Amino acid sequence: MKKEKAFTLIELLVVMAIIALLTVFLAASIMLIKARVQDTRIMAEISQIRKVAELMEKSSESYENLCDDGNLLNKDEPIYGNELARLEDDIKVRQGGNLDLNCQASKVSYCLDVNLMASGSGRYCIDDEGHSIITTENFTCSTATTTCQ
C-alpha cells in the first residue's frame, strides 16, 4: 500500500500560530505608522498657525488676538478667526476629538504647544522666535514668552 504524505495537526497549528503572530506585529506597525502620520499632519497645521500669527502681527503689530483663554485659538479674531477655527478643528479631529492645545500670546510674543499622537512623542512647540521642536510630554507654554528650546 502506498502511504500519502499529509500535514499533521501539530504542523498546521504551528503555521497558524506563526501567521497570527505576524498579523499582530503588522497591526501594531500599522497603528504606529498611522499615529506618526497624524503627528505629521498636526505639525503641518501648527505651521499654518505660525503663518497666520505672523500675518496677524504684520497687520496689527500684535500677537494678542492669536489665543483665547490659553487653550484655544481665538475664533473671534476679526480677520483671521475663520482660518484659526478651521486649523483648530483639524487638529481636534487628528487628536481623536479631544483637543490638547495650549496657546499663550501677548502683544510681542506667543508660544503654542500641542500634544502629538504617537506614544512617547511628546508635544510639538512653536514660538514667535521661529523655534519649532518636539518637547517632552509634560512641557507646556506657561507664558507667551516661553521659548521652545
N, C-alpha and C positions, 0 to 999 in steps of 0.2 A: 504494500500500500504506500501511496505517495502522501507525504505529510505537507500541508500548506503552511507557509510562514505567515504569522499574523502578529500584530502588536498585542502585548499583554496589557491588562488593566493598569498595572503599575506604570508602564511606559506612557500610556495615554494620560494618566493623572499627572505625571511629571511634566509632560508637554503642556498640559492645560495650566498647571501652576506657573510655569515659565512665561507663558503668554499673559496670564493675569498680572504677574509681577511687572512685566514690560509695559502693560497697559497703565498700571498705577504710576510708574515713572514717567510715562509720556503725558498723562493727565496733569501731574504735578508740574512738569516743564511747561506745558501749555498755560497753566494758571499763572506761573511766574512771568512768562512772556507777555501775557495779557495785562498783568499789573504794570510791567515796565512800559508797555505801550501807553497805558493810561497815564503813567507818570510823565512820559514824553509829551503827551497832549496837554497835561496840566501845566508843564513848564512853558509850552508854547503859548497857552492862554495868559500866563503870568507875564511873558514877554510882551504880549499885546497890551496888557495893563500898563507896563512900563512906557510903552509908546503913547498911550492915552495920557499918562501922568506928565510926560514931557510936553505934549501938546497943550495940556491944561496949564502948565507952568509958563509956557511961552505966551499964551493968550491972556492969562490973568495974573501972571507973576507970583503965583502961589500954588502950593500943593494941598492947601487946606480942604478943598472940596473933593479930594480923592476918596476919603474914608468917611464912614458914618457909624458911630458907636464902636469903633475899634475892631469889630469883627465882620464888618460889611463894607462893600464898596458903596459909594454914595450914588444911588439910583436917581436921586432928585437933583443931581448936578445939572444946571441948565443946558449946557452944550453937549456934554459927553455922557450924561446919565443913561441914555438908552444903550450905548456901547458898553458901559460898565455893567449894566444889568445883564446884558447878553453874556458877557465874559464870566460874570459870577454864576449865572445859571449853568453855563457849560462846565465850569469847574465842579459845581454841585453834582451834576449828572455823572461826571467822571469819578467822583468820590462816592458813588452809590447812593446819592440822595442826602447825605449828611455833610453839609458844608463845614470844612475845618480850615478857615482862612482868617488870618489876623492882619489887620491893616491899621497903621498908625501914620498920621500925617500932620504937619504943621505948615506954616507959611513957607519955610525954606527947605524942608526935608520931608522924606517919607521912608517908611520901612514896611514891607509886606512879606509875610511868610504863609505857606500853605503846606498841609500835610500831603505826603506822597503815599501812593497805594501799595507799592511793593514792600513786603515785610522787611523791616530793618533799614529802609531807605532814608528815613528821617523827614526833614522839612526842606522845602525849596524857598530861598530867601532872596529878595531883591531890595535895593535901596537907591536913593537919589544919587549916590556917588558912582553908580554904574556897576556895583558888585552884584553878582548872582552866583550863589553857591548852594549846595545841598548841605544842610546842617544836621545836627543831632536831633533825635525825635523830641527832646524836651526844650529845644530852642524856640523862643518866640520874640518877636519885635516888641519889646516892652515900652519903647517910646519912639517917636518919629525920628529921633537922632541915632537910634540903634543902627550900627552898620553890620552888614553881612560879611564878616571876615572870619 
